[in-house]
C-alpha cells in the first residue's frame, strides 16, 4: 500500500480513505462497523499507520505470525 501512496502522490490525509476503499469481504464489513462506532470523519482522520496496525491486529494475530515464523 505504501508504494501506491508514493507512486500516486497521495497526501497523508487521503491515505486511509484510499486504503479503506480497497477493502473487500469481511475486512470491508469490519471497517464499516468501525466507521459506525467511531464516525466516518474520525476514521478517515486517523494515520495510515494506525489503520495498518488495526488490520494486522485483526487479521494477523501475533500467535499466528509467530507460528509462521517458526515454520520458516
N, C-alpha and C positions, 0 to 999 in steps of 0.2 A: 504494500500500500504506500509506503514511504516513497518508493520510486515513482509511483503515479503522481503523488503530490509534487515531487520535484520536476518531473517532465512537464506536467500541466501547469506549473506555477500556481498551484492552489495556495491561497492565503491560509494562515493558521485558523482564521475564523471560519473557513469553509471546509476544513478537513473532516470534521465529524459529520457534517451534513452529507458530504460526498460519500464517505465510508458507510454511513447508515443506509444510503440508497443502494448499496451493493449487497446488502444482507438478504438472505433468502431463507425460506423454510422456518425451522424452529428459531434460528437466530433473529429473523425478522419479527417473529411473534414475541420473542424475549424483548427486543428493542421497543416494539410498540407498547408492551406492558411497562417498560421503564419510562417511556415518554408520558404515559397516562399517570404514573405515580409521581413523577418529578416535574413535569411540564415540559413542553417542547422547547421553549426558549432556553430553559436551564440546561436541558440535554444537549442542545446544539452549541451551547457556550462552553461546554467542557473541553479541555485539551484532548487532542488525539491520543496522547499517551495514556490518559485516564480511560478512554473508551477501549483502547487496545488492552490495557490491564484487565478491565472488566470482562472482555471477551475471553481472554486467556484463562482467567479465574473460573468463568462459567463453563467453557467448553474444553479446557485442557487442565484438569485438576492436577495439582502438584504430584500426587501419588502416581498418576498415570504417566506423567513426564519422567519421573524417576524410574519407573518400571521400564519405559522405552530406552532410557539412557543406559540402564544396566544390561539390557539385551544387546546393545550395540557397543 
